Structure formats: C-alpha cells, structure tokens
Amino acid sequence: MRLQTGSTDQKANRAVGNVWTVTVLILAVVVSSASARAQDGTDSAKADAAKAAAQHSTESDLAKQSQNPVANLISLPLQYNYYTAGGLGDNSEMVLNVQPVLPLPIGERWLLISRTIVPFVSIPIPPPPGFIGDIRTGGTADIQEEVFFTKKAPEKFTWGLGPIFSFPTATNRLARTGQWGLGPTAVGLVTPGPWVIGVLVNNLWRVGGDAHGHPLNSFVLQPFINYNLPFAWAISTAPLMTADWSAPEGEKWTVPIGGGVSKITHIGEQPMEFILQYYHNLNHPHTGGAESIRLEATMLWPVAGAKKAKK
C-alpha cells in the first residue's frame, strides 16, 4: 500500500510540476509579448513625434514661400470667391479660380514662374417679370497665363517680370470677351522678420479677336501683406483692385478693403495652405457686389532644389 501511495504521490507531484512549468512559460510569453508591444508603442510614439516635428518645421518654412508669388514652389491653389450685396442685391456671384503654379529652372540662377488662372463662374441673371427664384448661368471665363522671370535664390528684395496673356476661352456668355489679350506683369516683395510685403501689378490690352462689349483694357493692382505667427498661422490681406479703362466714368474701379487669416498644415503627407478672408468694396461698378468672402485651399510641393538650398 505504501508503494502505491508513493507512486501516486510522485505522479501528483510531477503533474503539479508540469502545471507550474506551463504556467511559468505562459507568463513568460505574456510578459514578453507585453514588453514587445510596449517597445513597439514607444518606437511608434517616437516616430510619430519625429514626424510631427519634421512637419512643423516644414510648415514654418513653407509659410513665407507660399506667400511669395515667385517662390521656387509648385502649388495648386483652388480659390473660391463669393460676392453679394451692392449691385447684386440679394443675389450672389461665385468664381472658382484654379491657379496651378509651376517654377521652371533656367540654368543655376534664374527661374520662369508659370501661373495659369482658369476661372469657373456662376453669374445671376435678372428674372423675368413675375418670376420668383434664382436664375443663373455657369461656365468658364477667359483663361489667363502669367509668366514671371525671376532669380532662383531669395534676396532682400525679390522681383519678377514678364508677360500676361488672356485667351478667349470663355463658355459663359456674360463673361466672354472674345478677345486675345497681352500686357506686362510684375511683382516685388520684401520679407523682413515675420513679414511678407509686396505688390503685384499688370495690365491687359486687346491684341485680336472680336470684341463682345467694349475693347479689352484692364488693370490689376494687388498689394499683399502677411504677418507670420507661431505654428504656421498668419494674418494676411491681399485686396484685388481692378480697373476697366474701357468702362464708362464711375464704372471703372473696384476697390476692396479687408483681410483674414491663413494656416499651413498637413493632411496626411500632403502640405496644405488654407486661407479665409473677407473684403468690402469701397467702390465698384453698379452691377458689382459690395461684399465678398474668399476661401482658398492650396496643395504645396516644395521643389527639391529649393529644399537643398535651404539646408
């Protein structure tokens, strides 16, 4: 009987030992897995922090570049303009400008900056008597192309000179000029401290085509002032002052005043700039709007050469 008891006890002890061995092994695997997950979490957090720091540094560098019309920076701005009040009354006019900007290097010192403006318009039409509702006509206005010749390296005073072209591509009958246009365009700016201050100016004259309305002779003056804040925020103003020299007296000038804010950020890996601005027109044609809101979203692609020069 004692031999049987001893044999049974030995079996029980071995069973208990096996259970403890398995338990220890399970605990070791659990602890090892938890440690690995913690290490992975730490590495991931460090990688995310490093990525965020790199993006913040990029955003600060991009802030001034995006405010410079002749920077060595590829961009695709989508600018939405909403006009109301004034001659529009309760109606509204909307313009979406698609404005791709492409820098083209010429040797080691010079750049050609190509800036295309493709306007999509939605214009209200006066309704017939007795009609209640909003009648609109959409389509594109004439496409414009600006080309700036400028230095590649930034300087205390940055400038760009070149031609501006207008093509009779409008599909909207109210926005159609039917004319080919050509004229000079220029931009100049300085960047002291957190400021970017400059002005863009051009004039277009008719050089061909059949005029719908009066001959093309339009002037643009756009001063721009940006004060850059921490975290890639900026306070900005860029009123687009225009004159139609062929219009009757009192109908020539549109003179807005106002401003807003801008922010450089990342959506995923893509650097973006967002702008929100409000303008009130101190002067405008009798059919033009008195109030406007500008919303802009811009995709940015820093040029490899510009990034290398910065480093």
C-alpha positions as CSV (number, residue, x, y, z in Angstrom):
1,M,0.0,0.0,0.0
2,R,2.9,2.4,0.8
3,L,4.4,1.7,-2.6
4,Q,1.2,2.5,-4.3
5,T,0.8,5.7,-2.3
6,G,4.3,6.8,-3.1
7,S,3.8,6.1,-6.7
8,T,0.6,8.1,-6.6
9,D,2.3,11.0,-4.8
10,Q,5.1,11.0,-7.3
11,K,2.6,11.2,-10.2
12,A,0.8,14.0,-8.4
13,N,4.0,15.9,-7.8
14,R,5.0,15.5,-11.4
15,A,1.6,16.8,-12.5
16,V,1.9,19.8,-10.3
17,G,5.4,20.5,-11.6
18,N,4.2,20.3,-15.1
19,V,1.3,22.7,-14.4
20,W,3.8,25.2,-12.8
21,T,6.1,24.8,-15.8
22,V,3.3,25.5,-18.2
23,T,2.1,28.4,-16.1
24,V,5.6,29.9,-16.0
25,L,6.0,29.5,-19.7
26,I,2.6,31.2,-20.4
27,L,3.5,34.1,-18.0
28,A,6.9,34.5,-19.8
29,V,5.2,34.6,-23.2
30,V,2.6,37.1,-21.9
31,V,5.3,39.3,-20.3
32,S,7.5,39.1,-23.4
33,S,4.6,40.0,-25.7
34,A,3.5,42.9,-23.5
35,S,7.1,44.2,-23.4
36,A,7.3,43.9,-27.2
37,R,4.0,45.8,-27.6
38,A,5.2,48.5,-25.1
39,Q,8.5,48.8,-27.1
40,D,6.6,49.0,-30.3
41,G,4.3,51.6,-28.8
42,T,7.3,53.6,-27.6
43,D,9.0,53.3,-31.0
44,S,5.8,54.3,-32.8
45,A,5.3,57.3,-30.4
46,K,8.9,58.4,-31.1
47,A,8.4,58.0,-34.8
48,D,5.1,60.0,-34.7
49,A,6.8,62.7,-32.6
50,A,9.7,62.9,-35.0
51,K,7.3,63.0,-38.0
52,A,5.2,65.8,-36.3
53,A,8.4,67.8,-35.6
54,A,9.5,67.5,-39.2
55,Q,6.1,68.5,-40.5
56,H,6.0,71.6,-38.1
57,S,9.5,72.6,-39.4
58,T,8.3,72.2,-43.0
59,E,5.2,74.2,-42.3
60,S,7.2,77.1,-40.9
61,D,9.5,77.1,-43.9
62,L,6.5,76.9,-46.3
63,A,4.6,79.8,-44.8
64,K,6.7,82.5,-46.4
65,Q,7.3,80.6,-49.6
66,S,3.5,80.2,-50.1
67,Q,3.1,84.0,-49.7
68,N,5.7,84.7,-52.4
69,P,4.1,84.7,-55.9
70,V,7.5,83.9,-57.5
71,A,8.9,81.4,-54.9
72,N,10.6,78.2,-56.1
73,L,7.5,76.2,-55.1
74,I,5.0,74.1,-57.0
75,S,1.4,74.8,-55.9
76,L,-2.2,74.2,-56.9
77,P,-4.5,76.9,-55.4
78,L,-8.2,76.5,-55.5
79,Q,-9.6,79.9,-54.8
80,Y,-13.4,80.4,-54.2
81,N,-14.8,83.9,-54.3
82,Y,-18.3,84.7,-53.2
83,Y,-19.8,88.2,-54.0
84,T,-23.1,89.6,-52.8
85,A,-24.9,92.9,-51.9
86,G,-24.3,96.1,-53.7
87,G,-25.5,95.8,-57.3
88,L,-26.2,92.1,-56.8
89,G,-28.7,92.8,-54.1
90,D,-29.9,89.5,-52.5
91,N,-28.2,87.5,-55.3
92,S,-24.7,86.2,-55.4
93,E,-21.9,85.7,-57.9
94,M,-19.4,83.0,-57.5
95,V,-16.0,82.5,-59.0
96,L,-13.7,79.5,-58.5
97,N,-10.1,80.1,-59.7
98,V,-8.0,77.1,-60.4
99,Q,-4.4,78.5,-60.4
100,P,-1.6,76.0,-60.9
101,V,1.9,77.5,-60.4
102,L,5.0,75.8,-61.8
103,P,8.6,77.0,-61.5
104,L,10.8,76.2,-64.4
105,P,14.6,76.5,-63.8
106,I,16.8,78.3,-66.3
107,G,20.4,77.4,-65.5
108,E,21.7,77.9,-62.0
109,R,20.5,81.4,-61.3
110,W,17.1,82.0,-62.9
111,L,13.5,80.8,-62.9
112,L,10.5,81.1,-65.1
113,I,7.3,81.0,-62.9
114,S,4.2,79.9,-64.9
115,R,0.9,80.9,-63.2
116,T,-2.3,79.8,-65.0
117,I,-5.7,81.2,-64.0
118,V,-8.8,79.2,-65.0
119,P,-11.9,80.9,-63.7
120,F,-15.2,78.9,-63.3
121,V,-18.1,81.4,-62.8
122,S,-21.7,81.3,-61.7
123,I,-23.5,84.6,-62.5
124,P,-27.1,85.5,-61.7
125,I,-29.5,86.6,-64.4
126,P,-32.3,89.1,-63.8
127,P,-35.5,87.1,-63.7
128,P,-38.4,87.9,-66.0
129,P,-41.4,89.8,-64.5
130,G,-43.4,87.7,-62.2
131,F,-40.8,85.0,-61.8
132,I,-39.8,84.1,-58.3
133,G,-36.5,82.3,-57.9
134,D,-32.8,82.4,-58.8
135,I,-31.7,82.1,-62.5
136,R,-28.0,81.6,-63.0
137,T,-25.6,80.9,-65.9
138,G,-22.4,79.0,-65.3
139,G,-19.2,78.1,-67.3
140,T,-15.7,79.4,-67.6
141,A,-14.4,82.9,-68.2
142,D,-11.3,83.7,-70.2
143,I,-8.2,81.8,-69.2
144,Q,-5.1,83.9,-68.3
145,E,-1.5,83.0,-68.2
146,E,1.2,84.9,-66.2
147,V,4.9,84.2,-66.8
148,F,7.5,85.7,-64.4
149,F,11.2,85.9,-65.0
150,T,13.0,85.9,-61.6
151,K,16.1,84.9,-59.7
152,K,16.2,81.5,-58.2
153,A,18.0,82.5,-54.9
154,P,15.9,84.6,-52.5
155,E,17.2,88.2,-51.9
156,K,16.3,91.1,-49.6
157,F,14.1,92.4,-52.4
158,T,12.5,89.8,-54.6
159,W,11.2,90.7,-58.0
160,G,9.6,89.1,-61.1
161,L,8.8,90.5,-64.5
162,G,7.1,89.0,-67.6
163,P,4.1,89.0,-69.8
164,I,0.5,88.2,-69.1
165,F,-1.8,86.6,-71.7
166,S,-5.6,86.4,-72.0
167,F,-7.2,83.8,-74.2
168,P,-10.9,83.9,-75.5
169,T,-11.8,80.6,-74.0
170,A,-15.0,81.6,-72.1
171,T,-18.0,79.4,-72.3
172,N,-20.2,81.7,-70.2
173,R,-21.8,84.4,-72.5
174,L,-21.8,87.0,-69.7
175,A,-18.1,86.6,-69.0
176,R,-17.0,86.3,-72.6
177,T,-14.8,89.0,-74.2
178,G,-14.0,87.2,-77.4
179,Q,-10.6,88.9,-77.4
180,W,-6.9,87.9,-77.2
181,G,-5.1,90.0,-74.6
182,L,-1.5,90.8,-73.9
183,G,0.4,93.0,-71.5
184,P,3.1,93.3,-68.9
185,T,3.0,91.9,-65.3
186,A,5.4,92.5,-62.4
187,V,5.7,91.6,-58.7
188,G,8.0,92.9,-56.0
189,L,8.3,91.9,-52.3
190,V,10.4,92.1,-49.2
191,T,10.4,89.7,-46.2
192,P,11.7,91.5,-43.1
193,G,11.4,89.3,-40.0
194,P,7.9,87.7,-39.8
195,W,6.6,90.0,-42.6
196,V,6.0,89.3,-46.3
197,I,5.1,92.6,-48.0
198,G,4.7,93.2,-51.7
199,V,2.6,94.2,-54.7
200,L,1.5,92.5,-58.0
201,V,0.5,94.7,-60.9
202,N,-0.4,94.1,-64.6
203,N,-2.4,95.5,-67.5
204,L,-4.1,93.7,-70.4
205,W,-4.8,95.2,-73.8
206,R,-6.7,93.7,-76.7
207,V,-4.5,92.4,-79.5
208,G,-7.0,90.5,-81.5
209,G,-10.4,88.8,-81.7
210,D,-13.9,90.1,-82.0
211,A,-14.9,92.3,-79.0
212,H,-18.1,91.3,-77.1
213,G,-18.9,94.5,-75.4
214,H,-16.0,97.0,-75.2
215,P,-12.3,96.6,-76.1
216,L,-10.2,94.7,-73.5
217,N,-8.1,97.2,-71.4
218,S,-8.0,96.0,-67.8
219,F,-5.7,96.9,-64.9
220,V,-4.9,94.9,-61.8
221,L,-3.2,96.1,-58.6
222,Q,-2.9,93.6,-55.7
223,P,-0.9,94.7,-52.6
224,F,-0.3,91.8,-50.2
225,I,0.7,91.9,-46.5
226,N,1.3,88.9,-44.4
227,Y,2.4,88.8,-40.7
228,N,3.5,85.3,-39.8
229,L,2.7,83.9,-36.3
230,P,3.8,80.8,-34.5
231,F,2.6,77.3,-35.6
232,A,2.4,78.5,-39.3
233,W,-0.5,80.8,-38.8
234,A,-0.6,84.2,-40.5
235,I,-2.7,87.4,-40.6
236,S,-3.0,88.4,-44.2
237,T,-4.6,90.8,-46.7
238,A,-4.4,90.8,-50.5
239,P,-7.2,93.0,-51.9
240,L,-7.6,92.7,-55.7
241,M,-8.0,96.2,-57.0
242,T,-9.1,96.3,-60.7
243,A,-9.9,99.0,-63.3
244,D,-11.7,98.6,-66.6
245,W,-10.3,101.5,-68.6
246,S,-12.9,101.0,-71.3
247,A,-15.9,101.2,-69.0
248,P,-17.9,104.5,-68.6
249,E,-16.8,107.0,-66.0
250,G,-17.8,105.9,-62.5
251,E,-17.9,102.2,-63.6
252,K,-14.1,101.7,-63.9
253,W,-12.8,100.8,-60.4
254,T,-13.3,98.0,-57.9
255,V,-11.5,98.8,-54.7
256,P,-11.8,96.3,-51.8
257,I,-10.6,96.5,-48.3
258,G,-10.3,93.7,-45.7
259,G,-8.2,90.7,-44.8
260,G,-8.2,87.4,-42.9
261,V,-6.1,84.5,-41.7
262,S,-4.1,81.7,-43.2
263,K,-2.7,78.4,-41.9
264,I,-0.1,75.9,-43.2
265,T,-0.8,72.3,-42.2
266,H,-0.5,68.7,-43.3
267,I,-3.3,66.4,-44.4
268,G,-1.6,63.0,-44.3
269,E,1.7,63.6,-46.0
270,Q,0.4,66.5,-48.2
271,P,1.4,70.1,-47.1
272,M,-1.6,72.4,-47.5
273,E,-2.4,76.1,-47.0
274,F,-5.9,77.3,-46.1
275,I,-7.0,81.0,-46.3
276,L,-10.2,82.7,-45.1
277,Q,-10.6,86.4,-45.9
278,Y,-13.4,89.0,-46.0
279,Y,-13.5,92.1,-48.2
280,H,-15.8,95.1,-48.5
281,N,-15.7,97.0,-51.8
282,L,-15.3,100.7,-51.2
283,N,-16.0,101.3,-54.9
284,H,-17.5,99.0,-57.5
285,P,-19.5,99.1,-60.8
286,H,-23.2,99.5,-60.3
287,T,-23.8,95.8,-61.2
288,G,-20.9,94.5,-58.9
289,G,-21.1,93.1,-55.4
290,A,-20.2,95.1,-52.4
291,E,-19.2,92.3,-50.1
292,S,-17.0,89.2,-50.8
293,I,-15.6,86.2,-49.0
294,R,-12.5,84.4,-50.3
295,L,-11.8,80.8,-49.4
296,E,-8.6,79.2,-50.6
297,A,-7.1,75.7,-50.3
298,T,-3.7,75.2,-51.8
299,M,-1.7,72.0,-52.2
300,L,2.1,72.6,-51.9
301,W,5.0,70.7,-53.3
302,P,8.4,72.0,-52.2
303,V,10.9,71.8,-55.0
304,A,13.9,69.5,-54.4
305,G,16.4,72.2,-55.4
306,A,14.8,74.7,-53.1
307,K,14.9,72.3,-50.1
308,K,18.5,71.5,-50.8
309,A,19.4,75.2,-50.9
310,K,17.5,75.8,-47.7
311,K,19.6,73.0,-45.9
